[in-house]
């Protein structure tokens, strides 16, 4: 995972958003961002049910 702000790979997980997406926080610039691939993962999980 790469920070969209500074390009650092030093990322901390920072809980989840209200919609259940993984929230992340960059250790370098403290920018918070949501993992862009979470929607695809959720679709795959639905198929397993
Ligand atoms: Zn950053």
PDB file of the backbone (N, CA, C, O) and the ligand in Angstrom, with CONECT records:
HET     ZN  A 101       1
ATOM      1  N   UNK A   1       0.847  -1.200   0.000  1.00  0.00           N
ATOM      2  CA  UNK A   1       0.000   0.000   0.000  1.00  0.00           C
ATOM      3  C   UNK A   1       0.880   1.247   0.000  1.00  0.00           C
ATOM      4  O   UNK A   1       1.894   1.297   0.697  1.00  0.00           O
ATOM      5  N   UNK A   2       0.499   2.231  -0.767  1.00  0.00           N
ATOM      6  CA  UNK A   2       1.304   3.446  -0.899  1.00  0.00           C
ATOM      7  C   UNK A   2       0.451   4.666  -0.543  1.00  0.00           C
ATOM      8  O   UNK A   2      -0.697   4.782  -0.971  1.00  0.00           O
ATOM      9  N   UNK A   3       1.024   5.559   0.234  1.00  0.00           N
ATOM     10  CA  UNK A   3       0.326   6.792   0.585  1.00  0.00           C
ATOM     11  C   UNK A   3       0.099   7.639  -0.666  1.00  0.00           C
ATOM     12  O   UNK A   3       1.044   7.913  -1.406  1.00  0.00           O
ATOM     13  N   UNK A   4      -1.164   8.062  -0.911  1.00  0.00           N
ATOM     14  CA  UNK A   4      -1.440   8.889  -2.090  1.00  0.00           C
ATOM     15  C   UNK A   4      -0.906  10.302  -1.947  1.00  0.00           C
ATOM     16  O   UNK A   4      -0.870  11.059  -2.917  1.00  0.00           O
ATOM     17  N   UNK A   5      -0.490  10.658  -0.737  1.00  0.00           N
ATOM     18  CA  UNK A   5       0.003  12.008  -0.509  1.00  0.00           C
ATOM     19  C   UNK A   5       1.487  12.137  -0.767  1.00  0.00           C
ATOM     20  O   UNK A   5       1.922  13.030  -1.493  1.00  0.00           O
ATOM     21  N   UNK A   6       2.283  11.228  -0.159  1.00  0.00           N
ATOM     22  CA  UNK A   6       3.732  11.367  -0.243  1.00  0.00           C
ATOM     23  C   UNK A   6       4.401  10.146  -0.857  1.00  0.00           C
ATOM     24  O   UNK A   6       5.609  10.171  -1.098  1.00  0.00           O
ATOM     25  N   UNK A   7       3.648   9.072  -1.121  1.00  0.00           N
ATOM     26  CA  UNK A   7       4.216   7.895  -1.761  1.00  0.00           C
ATOM     27  C   UNK A   7       4.917   6.967  -0.801  1.00  0.00           C
ATOM     28  O   UNK A   7       5.536   5.997  -1.237  1.00  0.00           O
ATOM     29  N   UNK A   8       4.846   7.228   0.492  1.00  0.00           N
ATOM     30  CA  UNK A   8       5.487   6.368   1.480  1.00  0.00           C
ATOM     31  C   UNK A   8       4.735   5.047   1.621  1.00  0.00           C
ATOM     32  O   UNK A   8       3.521   4.993   1.428  1.00  0.00           O
ATOM     33  N   UNK A   9       5.460   3.989   1.957  1.00  0.00           N
ATOM     34  CA  UNK A   9       4.820   2.697   2.210  1.00  0.00           C
ATOM     35  C   UNK A   9       4.710   2.426   3.700  1.00  0.00           C
ATOM     36  O   UNK A   9       4.342   1.324   4.108  1.00  0.00           O
ATOM     37  N   UNK A  10       5.026   3.418   4.508  1.00  0.00           N
ATOM     38  CA  UNK A  10       4.918   3.275   5.959  1.00  0.00           C
ATOM     39  C   UNK A  10       3.515   3.677   6.385  1.00  0.00           C
ATOM     40  O   UNK A  10       3.262   4.831   6.731  1.00  0.00           O
ATOM     41  N   UNK A  11       2.599   2.701   6.356  1.00  0.00           N
ATOM     42  CA  UNK A  11       1.182   2.983   6.578  1.00  0.00           C
ATOM     43  C   UNK A  11       0.693   2.281   7.851  1.00  0.00           C
ATOM     44  O   UNK A  11       1.017   1.118   8.093  1.00  0.00           O
ATOM     45  N   UNK A  12      -0.071   2.986   8.637  1.00  0.00           N
ATOM     46  CA  UNK A  12      -0.731   2.391   9.792  1.00  0.00           C
ATOM     47  C   UNK A  12      -2.204   2.164   9.479  1.00  0.00           C
ATOM     48  O   UNK A  12      -2.854   3.019   8.877  1.00  0.00           O
ATOM     49  N   UNK A  13      -2.729   1.014   9.887  1.00  0.00           N
ATOM     50  CA  UNK A  13      -4.176   0.846   9.810  1.00  0.00           C
ATOM     51  C   UNK A  13      -4.827   1.731  10.861  1.00  0.00           C
ATOM     52  O   UNK A  13      -4.339   1.838  11.986  1.00  0.00           O
ATOM     53  N   UNK A  14      -5.920   2.358  10.490  1.00  0.00           N
ATOM     54  CA  UNK A  14      -6.532   3.352  11.374  1.00  0.00           C
ATOM     55  C   UNK A  14      -8.023   3.086  11.519  1.00  0.00           C
ATOM     56  O   UNK A  14      -8.842   3.998  11.404  1.00  0.00           O
ATOM     57  N   UNK A  15      -8.368   1.820  11.775  1.00  0.00           N
ATOM     58  CA  UNK A  15      -9.773   1.478  11.972  1.00  0.00           C
ATOM     59  C   UNK A  15     -10.521   1.409  10.650  1.00  0.00           C
ATOM     60  O   UNK A  15      -9.921   1.289   9.582  1.00  0.00           O
ATOM     61  N   UNK A  16     -11.850   1.488  10.747  1.00  0.00           N
ATOM     62  CA  UNK A  16     -12.687   1.397   9.559  1.00  0.00           C
ATOM     63  C   UNK A  16     -13.604   2.607   9.496  1.00  0.00           C
ATOM     64  O   UNK A  16     -13.922   3.227  10.511  1.00  0.00           O
ATOM     65  N   UNK A  17     -14.022   2.927   8.272  1.00  0.00           N
ATOM     66  CA  UNK A  17     -14.966   4.014   8.095  1.00  0.00           C
ATOM     67  C   UNK A  17     -16.369   3.539   8.466  1.00  0.00           C
ATOM     68  O   UNK A  17     -16.581   2.359   8.747  1.00  0.00           O
ATOM     69  N   UNK A  18     -17.312   4.457   8.464  1.00  0.00           N
ATOM     70  CA  UNK A  18     -18.698   4.135   8.773  1.00  0.00           C
ATOM     71  C   UNK A  18     -19.229   3.073   7.826  1.00  0.00           C
ATOM     72  O   UNK A  18     -20.106   2.293   8.197  1.00  0.00           O
ATOM     73  N   UNK A  19     -18.713   3.035   6.619  1.00  0.00           N
ATOM     74  CA  UNK A  19     -19.197   2.101   5.597  1.00  0.00           C
ATOM     75  C   UNK A  19     -18.414   0.792   5.606  1.00  0.00           C
ATOM     76  O   UNK A  19     -18.607  -0.051   4.730  1.00  0.00           O
ATOM     77  N   UNK A  20     -17.535   0.617   6.585  1.00  0.00           N
ATOM     78  CA  UNK A  20     -16.825  -0.647   6.726  1.00  0.00           C
ATOM     79  C   UNK A  20     -15.567  -0.756   5.893  1.00  0.00           C
ATOM     80  O   UNK A  20     -14.985  -1.835   5.783  1.00  0.00           O
ATOM     81  N   UNK A  21     -15.144   0.344   5.307  1.00  0.00           N
ATOM     82  CA  UNK A  21     -13.913   0.307   4.516  1.00  0.00           C
ATOM     83  C   UNK A  21     -12.697   0.488   5.425  1.00  0.00           C
ATOM     84  O   UNK A  21     -12.770   1.154   6.458  1.00  0.00           O
ATOM     85  N   UNK A  22     -11.576  -0.119   5.019  1.00  0.00           N
ATOM     86  CA  UNK A  22     -10.353  -0.003   5.801  1.00  0.00           C
ATOM     87  C   UNK A  22      -9.811   1.418   5.724  1.00  0.00           C
ATOM     88  O   UNK A  22      -9.574   1.950   4.639  1.00  0.00           O
ATOM     89  N   UNK A  23      -9.621   2.017   6.883  1.00  0.00           N
ATOM     90  CA  UNK A  23      -9.052   3.351   6.939  1.00  0.00           C
ATOM     91  C   UNK A  23      -7.564   3.238   7.242  1.00  0.00           C
ATOM     92  O   UNK A  23      -7.162   2.415   8.065  1.00  0.00           O
ATOM     93  N   UNK A  24      -6.756   4.043   6.597  1.00  0.00           N
ATOM     94  CA  UNK A  24      -5.319   3.992   6.777  1.00  0.00           C
ATOM     95  C   UNK A  24      -4.773   5.375   7.075  1.00  0.00           C
ATOM     96  O   UNK A  24      -5.363   6.394   6.717  1.00  0.00           O
ATOM     97  N   UNK A  25      -3.599   5.378   7.757  1.00  0.00           N
ATOM     98  CA  UNK A  25      -2.964   6.653   8.048  1.00  0.00           C
ATOM     99  C   UNK A  25      -1.476   6.543   7.781  1.00  0.00           C
ATOM    100  O   UNK A  25      -0.821   5.608   8.244  1.00  0.00           O
ATOM    101  N   UNK A  26      -0.949   7.490   7.041  1.00  0.00           N
ATOM    102  CA  UNK A  26       0.469   7.490   6.698  1.00  0.00           C
ATOM    103  C   UNK A  26       1.298   7.983   7.884  1.00  0.00           C
ATOM    104  O   UNK A  26       0.996   9.015   8.483  1.00  0.00           O
ATOM    105  N   UNK A  27       2.342   7.229   8.209  1.00  0.00           N
ATOM    106  CA  UNK A  27       3.204   7.633   9.317  1.00  0.00           C
ATOM    107  C   UNK A  27       4.055   8.842   8.955  1.00  0.00           C
ATOM    108  O   UNK A  27       4.472   9.602   9.829  1.00  0.00           O
ATOM    109  N   UNK A  28       4.308   9.015   7.672  1.00  0.00           N
ATOM    110  CA  UNK A  28       5.228  10.068   7.236  1.00  0.00           C
ATOM    111  C   UNK A  28       4.555  11.440   7.226  1.00  0.00           C
ATOM    112  O   UNK A  28       5.109  12.408   7.748  1.00  0.00           O
ATOM    113  N   UNK A  29       3.350  11.526   6.628  1.00  0.00           N
ATOM    114  CA  UNK A  29       2.701  12.828   6.466  1.00  0.00           C
ATOM    115  C   UNK A  29       1.372  12.905   7.216  1.00  0.00           C
ATOM    116  O   UNK A  29       0.684  13.925   7.174  1.00  0.00           O
ATOM    117  N   UNK A  30       1.010  11.789   7.920  1.00  0.00           N
ATOM    118  CA  UNK A  30      -0.212  11.767   8.730  1.00  0.00           C
ATOM    119  C   UNK A  30      -1.482  11.913   7.907  1.00  0.00           C
ATOM    120  O   UNK A  30      -2.534  12.242   8.455  1.00  0.00           O
ATOM    121  N   UNK A  31      -1.404  11.675   6.600  1.00  0.00           N
ATOM    122  CA  UNK A  31      -2.592  11.744   5.765  1.00  0.00           C
ATOM    123  C   UNK A  31      -3.431  10.482   5.969  1.00  0.00           C
ATOM    124  O   UNK A  31      -2.897   9.376   6.037  1.00  0.00           O
ATOM    125  N   UNK A  32      -4.742  10.659   6.064  1.00  0.00           N
ATOM    126  CA  UNK A  32      -5.640   9.523   6.197  1.00  0.00           C
ATOM    127  C   UNK A  32      -6.301   9.241   4.852  1.00  0.00           C
ATOM    128  O   UNK A  32      -6.702  10.160   4.138  1.00  0.00           O
ATOM    129  N   UNK A  33      -6.409   7.949   4.515  1.00  0.00           N
ATOM    130  CA  UNK A  33      -7.032   7.572   3.246  1.00  0.00           C
ATOM    131  C   UNK A  33      -7.608   6.172   3.365  1.00  0.00           C
ATOM    132  O   UNK A  33      -7.197   5.387   4.220  1.00  0.00           O
ATOM    133  N   UNK A  34      -8.568   5.871   2.495  1.00  0.00           N
ATOM    134  CA  UNK A  34      -9.261   4.582   2.516  1.00  0.00           C
ATOM    135  C   UNK A  34      -8.675   3.680   1.437  1.00  0.00           C
ATOM    136  O   UNK A  34      -8.411   4.126   0.321  1.00  0.00           O
ATOM    137  N   UNK A  35      -8.474   2.412   1.776  1.00  0.00           N
ATOM    138  CA  UNK A  35      -7.958   1.455   0.809  1.00  0.00           C
ATOM    139  C   UNK A  35      -8.872   1.393  -0.412  1.00  0.00           C
ATOM    140  O   UNK A  35     -10.070   1.151  -0.260  1.00  0.00           O
ATOM    141  N   UNK A  36      -8.350   1.601  -1.605  1.00  0.00           N
ATOM    142  CA  UNK A  36      -9.179   1.649  -2.813  1.00  0.00           C
ATOM    143  C   UNK A  36      -9.710   0.291  -3.237  1.00  0.00           C
ATOM    144  O   UNK A  36     -10.639   0.230  -4.042  1.00  0.00           O
ATOM    145  N   UNK A  37      -9.150  -0.808  -2.720  1.00  0.00           N
ATOM    146  CA  UNK A  37      -9.525  -2.142  -3.194  1.00  0.00           C
ATOM    147  C   UNK A  37     -10.568  -2.807  -2.303  1.00  0.00           C
ATOM    148  O   UNK A  37     -10.963  -3.943  -2.567  1.00  0.00           O
ATOM    149  N   UNK A  38     -11.016  -2.132  -1.263  1.00  0.00           N
ATOM    150  CA  UNK A  38     -11.946  -2.761  -0.327  1.00  0.00           C
ATOM    151  C   UNK A  38     -13.272  -3.116  -1.002  1.00  0.00           C
ATOM    152  O   UNK A  38     -13.873  -4.135  -0.660  1.00  0.00           O
ATOM    153  N   UNK A  39     -13.735  -2.312  -1.938  1.00  0.00           N
ATOM    154  CA  UNK A  39     -14.994  -2.605  -2.622  1.00  0.00           C
ATOM    155  C   UNK A  39     -14.904  -3.935  -3.356  1.00  0.00           C
ATOM    156  O   UNK A  39     -15.843  -4.731  -3.327  1.00  0.00           O
ATOM    157  N   UNK A  40     -13.787  -4.174  -4.008  1.00  0.00           N
ATOM    158  CA  UNK A  40     -13.629  -5.416  -4.756  1.00  0.00           C
ATOM    159  C   UNK A  40     -13.593  -6.605  -3.809  1.00  0.00           C
ATOM    160  O   UNK A  40     -14.150  -7.658  -4.116  1.00  0.00           O
ATOM    161  N   UNK A  41     -12.940  -6.446  -2.657  1.00  0.00           N
ATOM    162  CA  UNK A  41     -12.885  -7.539  -1.681  1.00  0.00           C
ATOM    163  C   UNK A  41     -14.284  -7.882  -1.169  1.00  0.00           C
ATOM    164  O   UNK A  41     -14.621  -9.055  -1.009  1.00  0.00           O
ATOM    165  N   UNK A  42     -15.091  -6.857  -0.916  1.00  0.00           N
ATOM    166  CA  UNK A  42     -16.441  -7.092  -0.418  1.00  0.00           C
ATOM    167  C   UNK A  42     -17.284  -7.830  -1.449  1.00  0.00           C
ATOM    168  O   UNK A  42     -18.104  -8.672  -1.082  1.00  0.00           O
ATOM    169  N   UNK A  43     -17.100  -7.534  -2.720  1.00  0.00           N
ATOM    170  CA  UNK A  43     -17.852  -8.219  -3.759  1.00  0.00           C
ATOM    171  C   UNK A  43     -17.484  -9.698  -3.784  1.00  0.00           C
ATOM    172  O   UNK A  43     -18.353 -10.555  -3.949  1.00  0.00           O
ATOM    173  N   UNK A  44     -16.205  -9.995  -3.621  1.00  0.00           N
ATOM    174  CA  UNK A  44     -15.765 -11.387  -3.603  1.00  0.00           C
ATOM    175  C   UNK A  44     -16.334 -12.135  -2.392  1.00  0.00           C
ATOM    176  O   UNK A  44     -16.702 -13.306  -2.494  1.00  0.00           O
ATOM    177  N   UNK A  45     -16.401 -11.456  -1.261  1.00  0.00           N
ATOM    178  CA  UNK A  45     -16.940 -12.085  -0.062  1.00  0.00           C
ATOM    179  C   UNK A  45     -18.422 -12.417  -0.239  1.00  0.00           C
ATOM    180  O   UNK A  45     -18.889 -13.447   0.246  1.00  0.00           O
ATOM    181  N   UNK A  46     -19.147 -11.565  -0.919  1.00  0.00           N
ATOM    182  CA  UNK A  46     -20.565 -11.809  -1.131  1.00  0.00           C
ATOM    183  C   UNK A  46     -20.785 -13.076  -1.951  1.00  0.00           C
ATOM    184  O   UNK A  46     -21.765 -13.792  -1.747  1.00  0.00           O
ATOM    185  N   UNK A  47     -19.889 -13.345  -2.859  1.00  0.00           N
ATOM    186  CA  UNK A  47     -20.044 -14.510  -3.715  1.00  0.00           C
ATOM    187  C   UNK A  47     -19.843 -15.808  -2.918  1.00  0.00           C
ATOM    188  O   UNK A  47     -20.379 -16.852  -3.290  1.00  0.00           O
ATOM    189  N   UNK A  48     -19.077 -15.743  -1.830  1.00  0.00           N
ATOM    190  CA  UNK A  48     -18.808 -16.937  -1.034  1.00  0.00           C
ATOM    191  C   UNK A  48     -20.021 -17.365  -0.207  1.00  0.00           C
ATOM    192  O   UNK A  48     -20.146 -18.527   0.179  1.00  0.00           O
ATOM    193  N   UNK A  49     -20.922 -16.394   0.060  1.00  0.00           N
ATOM    194  CA  UNK A  49     -22.102 -16.726   0.835  1.00  0.00           C
ATOM    195  C   UNK A  49     -22.998 -17.605  -0.006  1.00  0.00           C
ATOM    196  O   UNK A  49     -24.066 -18.014   0.450  1.00  0.00           O
TER     197      UNK A  49
HETATM  198 ZN    ZN A 101       2.125  10.130   3.326  1.00  0.00          ZN
END
